[in-house]
């Protein structure tokens, strides 16, 4: 899926030869691994490959991803398949209205044999955490993930514990119009690098689902291990972003703050997240530099869920996605 040949770097985007920090062979190896992950997940998940790429962007970008869609569109299947391609630990939490924060983080329990307390670790102590239907739990329980998602650590009874690396939360949620759900707090939404809306499959995709639903689903094979993931995450920092690309990111996010329908536009964290996601996408596609399409194609998934619109505009059906769409039309590159 290399959209720009590595050996024909445009002068406007690519670093000088003496500034090149990622070897050509390494770029090709990463792109091949990512293609292999797409193929393995594609054996189970019938849907657009762009969705799988977004999971890779979140993973290598050091962030988390929120998948929104009505029940039955294979959100959980996608997450399980993705985790299977990584040689990493995987835990799943089914969020329910009676779920407690300690059910996620863990708690100290007494050992009657020696009158000591031992930490019983919760499912957050893993590499890949699937939070299924995260918006079915109240805000207090949802907030138990905030420290873990932002700082990769949890504090239990005053004692701080570091989490494994890599650590990624794959959260699914039903649309807020569904009965029995709680809207995610803005502070938690801001911790998600990307938010994707999973639509119904196309007619051909749904036909393929009907053809294969009785077969035993294959388990995707492991493609990379946790150590390799950490190495790729470190390389994301070395992906070149020119000053013009940075200004493009900055202007896009600032434009959302000027929109008359927005109470809150994208924050500086949104700018940092968009740049980081664009760098990860470039690396996944075998490039050592960011191009404008990386920014444009990711702006909706990175910024829209961070925009808060006026109540009156919300009543008229305006969403953060509309604000970002207008920003993309208003801000040209360059």
ZIKA-V663760 format. One record per residue. N is the residue number from 1. RES is the residue in three letters. PSI is psi in whole degrees, 0 to 359 (none if undefined). OMEGA is omega in whole degrees, -180 to 180 (none if undefined). D_LAST is the distance of its C-alpha to the last C-alpha in Angstrom with 2 decimals. Layout:
# ZIKA-V663760
N/RES/PSI/OMEGA/D_LAST
N/RES/PSI/OMEGA/D_LAST
This chain:
# ZIKA-V663760
1/UNK/25/178/25.39
2/UNK/114/-176/23.18
3/UNK/341/175/20.29
4/UNK/123/-180/19.08
5/UNK/135/-177/22.02
6/UNK/330/-176/22.34
7/UNK/10/177/23.58
8/UNK/62/-176/20.62
9/UNK/127/175/17.67
10/UNK/137/-177/14.41
11/UNK/331/-176/13.84
12/UNK/333/-172/10.13
13/UNK/326/-170/11.35
14/UNK/152/175/15.03
15/UNK/164/173/17.00
16/UNK/157/-178/19.31
17/UNK/322/-178/22.67
18/UNK/352/177/24.48
19/UNK/356/-179/22.26
20/UNK/123/-172/22.85
21/UNK/349/-179/24.80
22/UNK/124/-177/25.70
23/UNK/145/180/28.13
24/UNK/318/-179/27.49
25/UNK/323/180/30.79
26/UNK/321/178/29.94
27/UNK/316/-180/26.73
28/UNK/322/179/28.83
29/UNK/316/180/31.56
30/UNK/316/179/29.39
31/UNK/320/179/27.94
32/UNK/319/178/31.55
33/UNK/319/-180/32.82
34/UNK/320/176/30.29
35/UNK/322/179/31.28
36/UNK/321/176/34.87
37/UNK/317/178/34.33
38/UNK/317/-179/32.89
39/UNK/317/-179/35.97
40/UNK/315/179/38.39
41/UNK/325/179/37.08
42/UNK/342/176/36.95
43/UNK/339/-176/40.71
44/UNK/316/-176/41.21
45/UNK/122/179/38.24
46/UNK/103/-177/37.70
47/UNK/182/-177/34.20
48/UNK/140/179/30.57
49/UNK/339/178/29.46
50/UNK/328/178/26.16
51/UNK/318/179/28.42
52/UNK/320/179/29.84
53/UNK/324/179/26.48
54/UNK/323/175/25.65
55/UNK/319/179/28.89
56/UNK/322/177/27.90
57/UNK/315/179/24.57
58/UNK/318/-178/26.64
59/UNK/306/-176/29.26
60/UNK/340/176/27.22
61/UNK/0/178/24.80
62/UNK/26/-178/27.93
63/UNK/197/-178/27.78
64/UNK/163/-175/29.82
65/UNK/139/178/29.49
66/UNK/124/-180/31.03
67/UNK/118/-178/32.13
68/UNK/135/177/33.19
69/UNK/161/180/35.37
70/UNK/159/178/38.82
71/UNK/143/173/41.73
72/UNK/12/180/42.40
73/UNK/21/170/38.98
74/UNK/32/177/39.49
75/UNK/313/-179/37.33
76/UNK/319/178/40.04
77/UNK/318/179/40.68
78/UNK/314/-178/37.05
79/UNK/317/179/37.15
80/UNK/318/-179/40.53
81/UNK/320/179/39.50
82/UNK/314/-180/36.39
83/UNK/326/-178/38.58
84/UNK/334/-180/41.09
85/UNK/351/-179/38.69
86/UNK/135/176/38.30
87/UNK/68/-173/41.24
88/UNK/161/179/41.09
89/UNK/148/-175/43.25
90/UNK/132/175/42.70
91/UNK/153/-180/44.13
92/UNK/138/175/43.99
93/UNK/124/174/44.65
94/UNK/110/-178/45.63
95/UNK/130/180/44.68
96/UNK/163/-179/47.48
97/UNK/335/-178/48.49
98/UNK/9/179/51.12
99/UNK/135/-179/48.96
100/UNK/155/177/49.22
101/UNK/321/-179/46.75
102/UNK/341/175/49.28
103/UNK/343/179/49.23
104/UNK/312/-175/45.70
105/UNK/328/-175/45.92
106/UNK/177/-178/49.62
107/UNK/165/175/52.50
108/UNK/133/180/55.36
109/UNK/146/-178/58.64
110/UNK/144/173/62.09
111/UNK/105/-174/63.98
112/UNK/345/-178/67.63
113/UNK/329/-178/68.89
114/UNK/12/178/67.74
115/UNK/38/176/66.74
116/UNK/162/178/63.12
117/UNK/137/180/59.84
118/UNK/144/-180/57.45
119/UNK/122/171/53.86
120/UNK/103/-173/53.56
121/UNK/139/176/49.89
122/UNK/179/-177/48.06
123/UNK/347/179/45.76
124/UNK/342/178/42.70
125/UNK/79/-178/43.95
126/UNK/177/174/42.33
127/UNK/316/-179/39.21
128/UNK/117/-180/38.25
129/UNK/120/175/39.34
130/UNK/113/175/39.43
131/UNK/97/-174/39.71
132/UNK/127/-180/41.09
133/UNK/56/-173/40.78
134/UNK/333/-178/39.57
135/UNK/13/172/39.67
136/UNK/357/177/43.42
137/UNK/150/179/44.18
138/UNK/168/-173/44.25
139/UNK/322/-178/41.71
140/UNK/320/179/43.97
141/UNK/319/177/44.04
142/UNK/322/-177/40.34
143/UNK/346/177/39.69
144/UNK/340/-179/41.71
145/UNK/348/-172/38.66
146/UNK/309/-178/36.32
147/UNK/319/-180/37.43
148/UNK/317/-177/37.51
149/UNK/324/-176/33.99
150/UNK/316/-171/32.42
151/UNK/0/180/34.65
152/UNK/42/176/36.33
153/UNK/161/175/39.70
154/UNK/148/177/42.33
155/UNK/120/-178/44.93
156/UNK/115/-179/48.36
157/UNK/46/175/51.09
158/UNK/356/-179/49.42
159/UNK/130/-176/48.81
160/UNK/136/-179/45.34
161/UNK/129/177/44.89
162/UNK/146/177/41.94
163/UNK/164/180/40.75
164/UNK/160/176/40.37
165/UNK/129/4/37.19
166/UNK/162/174/35.30
167/UNK/123/-180/35.63
168/UNK/137/175/33.86
169/UNK/122/172/34.82
170/UNK/103/-175/34.59
171/UNK/140/174/35.50
172/UNK/151/176/36.40
173/UNK/152/173/37.04
174/UNK/153/179/38.40
175/UNK/149/-175/36.75
176/UNK/345/178/37.92
177/UNK/342/-179/39.87
178/UNK/150/-177/42.27
179/UNK/143/174/45.51
180/UNK/30/179/46.17
181/UNK/158/-180/42.69
182/UNK/128/177/41.12
183/UNK/140/179/37.47
184/UNK/138/177/35.73
185/UNK/149/-180/35.18
186/UNK/322/-179/31.64
187/UNK/324/179/32.11
188/UNK/321/177/32.91
189/UNK/323/-178/30.14
190/UNK/341/180/27.69
191/UNK/347/179/29.25
192/UNK/123/178/28.20
193/UNK/318/-178/25.01
194/UNK/148/167/24.92
195/UNK/124/180/26.84
196/UNK/143/173/27.55
197/UNK/117/180/29.55
198/UNK/111/-179/32.07
199/UNK/173/173/33.09
200/UNK/149/178/36.29
201/UNK/160/174/36.44
202/UNK/171/180/36.25
203/UNK/315/-179/39.62
204/UNK/321/179/39.68
205/UNK/319/-180/38.74
206/UNK/327/176/41.44
207/UNK/320/178/43.91
208/UNK/322/176/43.24
209/UNK/316/180/43.93
210/UNK/325/-179/47.23
211/UNK/328/-171/48.18
212/UNK/359/-171/47.68
213/UNK/337/-178/48.64
214/UNK/347/180/52.22
215/UNK/153/174/51.37
216/UNK/123/-176/51.23
217/UNK/131/178/47.58
218/UNK/152/175/46.77
219/UNK/123/180/45.48
220/UNK/143/-179/42.22
221/UNK/153/176/42.84
222/UNK/132/-178/41.45
223/UNK/316/179/38.54
224/UNK/157/179/37.42
225/UNK/175/-176/39.14
226/UNK/322/180/38.15
227/UNK/318/179/37.90
228/UNK/321/177/35.43
229/UNK/314/180/33.29
230/UNK/322/179/33.26
231/UNK/318/180/32.31
232/UNK/321/178/29.31
233/UNK/320/179/28.24
234/UNK/326/-180/28.39
235/UNK/334/-180/26.23
236/UNK/322/180/23.36
237/UNK/335/-176/22.85
238/UNK/356/177/22.43
239/UNK/129/-173/19.59
240/UNK/133/172/16.71
241/UNK/116/-178/13.46
242/UNK/165/178/11.07
243/UNK/323/180/9.95
244/UNK/321/177/6.23
245/UNK/316/179/8.01
246/UNK/320/178/10.24
247/UNK/324/177/8.09
248/UNK/314/177/6.94
249/UNK/312/-178/10.73
250/UNK/313/-178/11.78
251/UNK/323/178/10.25
252/UNK/311/-177/11.67
253/UNK/319/179/14.95
254/UNK/328/178/15.29
255/UNK/326/179/14.90
256/UNK/334/179/17.95
257/UNK/337/-179/19.90
258/UNK/348/-177/19.47
259/UNK/132/-176/20.77
260/UNK/340/180/24.25
261/UNK/356/-176/25.79
262/UNK/127/169/24.89
263/UNK/314/176/27.43
264/UNK/127/174/25.41
265/UNK/193/180/21.79
266/UNK/138/-179/20.33
267/UNK/173/173/21.60
268/UNK/329/176/20.22
269/UNK/326/177/22.10
270/UNK/320/178/19.98
271/UNK/313/179/16.80
272/UNK/319/-179/18.85
273/UNK/319/-179/20.23
274/UNK/319/178/17.03
275/UNK/317/-180/15.80
276/UNK/317/179/19.36
277/UNK/321/179/19.71
278/UNK/321/177/16.62
279/UNK/318/179/18.19
280/UNK/319/179/21.50
281/UNK/319/178/20.33
282/UNK/316/-179/18.91
283/UNK/319/179/22.29
284/UNK/326/-178/24.26
285/UNK/10/174/22.73
286/UNK/23/179/23.63
287/UNK/151/177/20.38
288/UNK/17/-177/20.00
289/UNK/154/-179/16.22
290/UNK/140/174/13.78
291/UNK/162/-177/11.52
292/UNK/326/-180/9.33
293/UNK/328/176/12.65
294/UNK/316/-179/14.49
295/UNK/311/-177/12.75
296/UNK/316/-175/12.97
297/UNK/338/-178/16.52
298/UNK/348/-174/17.75
299/UNK/318/-178/16.44
300/UNK/313/-176/19.55
301/UNK/332/-176/22.02
302/UNK/323/-169/20.80
303/UNK/325/-169/20.11
304/UNK/320/-177/22.30
305/UNK/353/178/25.61
306/UNK/356/-178/24.63
307/UNK/130/178/24.14
308/UNK/121/-177/27.38
309/UNK/159/177/27.86
310/UNK/146/179/30.46
311/UNK/320/-180/33.90
312/UNK/319/178/34.05
313/UNK/323/179/30.79
314/UNK/322/177/32.12
315/UNK/331/178/35.27
316/UNK/4/178/33.28
317/UNK/9/179/31.84
318/UNK/136/180/28.36
319/UNK/175/176/27.11
320/UNK/330/179/24.30
321/UNK/322/178/22.99
322/UNK/320/179/22.69
323/UNK/316/180/20.74
324/UNK/322/178/18.18
325/UNK/319/178/18.12
326/UNK/322/179/17.38
327/UNK/320/180/14.55
328/UNK/325/178/12.94
329/UNK/331/-175/13.44
330/UNK/335/-174/12.37
331/UNK/105/175/8.97
332/UNK/159/175/6.37
333/UNK/139/175/3.79
334/UNK/none/none/0.00
